[in-house]
Amino acid sequence: MSSNLPVPRTGVPIGIDDPVVKARTELKAALAAIEDKANVPRRISRATDESVAKARTFVRQNPALGIASVVAAAALVGGAVWGLVRLYTR
C-alpha cells in the first residue's frame, strides 16, 4: 500500500526493500536534517519571511492598527536611541 504523497527532504519513503538503497536514503535524510538544523542563516531567513507575511496579513486586515503599530515601534526605537545617546554624552 504505497501513497503518492510527497516525502519531505528529511524523511524516508516507506517500502524500500533494498538495504543499500534504504541506508543511502536514510543517510541522505539525516544529512538534510542536520543541514536544516545547523543552517542558522536559512532558519533566520525563514523566520523573517514568516514574520513579514504575518505582519502584511495583519496590516491588510487592520490598516489603522498597522499604522499605529509602526508609529509606536518607531517611537520606541527613537526613544531608545535618544536615551542611549543622552547617556553617552553625559
Legacy VTK file of the C-alpha trace (Angstrom):
# vtk DataFile Version 3.0
C-alpha trace
ASCII
DATASET POLYDATA
POINTS 90 float
0.000 0.000 0.000
2.008 2.992 -1.204
0.717 6.513 -1.443
1.731 9.211 -3.847
2.234 11.787 -1.113
5.456 13.760 -1.385
8.151 12.860 1.125
9.996 15.751 2.814
13.761 16.092 2.343
14.301 14.852 5.872
12.012 11.826 5.522
12.481 8.307 4.203
9.847 6.790 1.929
8.171 3.607 3.119
8.571 0.438 1.089
12.272 0.433 0.218
13.316 -3.237 0.187
16.960 -2.998 -0.889
19.089 -2.473 2.258
21.739 -0.469 0.389
19.192 1.909 -1.135
17.452 2.203 2.233
20.735 3.015 4.019
21.625 5.646 1.403
18.165 7.182 1.645
18.346 7.285 5.456
21.810 8.858 5.317
20.623 11.446 2.817
17.638 12.274 5.043
19.838 12.506 8.150
22.287 14.849 6.402
19.402 17.022 5.192
18.035 17.193 8.752
21.458 18.196 10.100
21.787 20.847 7.393
18.335 22.240 8.198
19.131 22.333 11.914
22.633 23.805 11.585
21.975 26.369 8.839
21.233 29.361 11.070
21.088 31.983 8.281
18.467 29.939 6.436
16.446 29.484 9.629
16.610 33.230 10.336
15.555 33.943 6.755
12.566 31.605 7.043
11.520 33.132 10.376
11.844 36.631 8.927
9.767 35.706 5.882
7.064 34.217 8.108
7.028 37.320 10.330
6.777 39.645 7.338
3.906 37.590 5.913
2.069 37.722 9.269
2.632 41.485 9.514
1.336 42.049 5.980
-1.756 39.976 6.717
-2.336 41.943 9.929
-1.990 45.287 8.116
-4.367 44.169 5.338
-6.995 43.173 7.909
-6.468 46.156 10.259
-4.875 49.103 8.417
-5.373 51.608 11.268
-3.837 49.278 13.859
-0.997 48.519 11.451
-0.160 52.203 11.101
-0.450 52.705 14.870
1.904 49.748 15.421
4.503 51.199 13.057
4.298 54.604 14.736
4.598 53.033 18.198
7.583 50.921 17.131
9.295 53.966 15.589
8.686 55.968 18.768
10.079 53.141 20.892
13.229 52.819 18.775
13.648 56.595 18.643
13.263 56.867 22.406
15.791 54.089 22.963
18.334 55.724 20.641
17.754 59.121 22.267
18.246 57.607 25.718
21.458 55.847 24.720
22.877 58.996 23.127
21.926 61.030 26.198
23.671 58.523 28.483
26.737 58.524 26.253
27.064 62.294 26.118
26.802 62.767 29.905
LINES 1 91
90 0 1 2 3 4 5 6 7 8 9 10 11 12 13 14 15 16 17 18 19 20 21 22 23 24 25 26 27 28 29 30 31 32 33 34 35 36 37 38 39 40 41 42 43 44 45 46 47 48 49 50 51 52 53 54 55 56 57 58 59 60 61 62 63 64 65 66 67 68 69 70 71 72 73 74 75 76 77 78 79 80 81 82 83 84 85 86 87 88 89
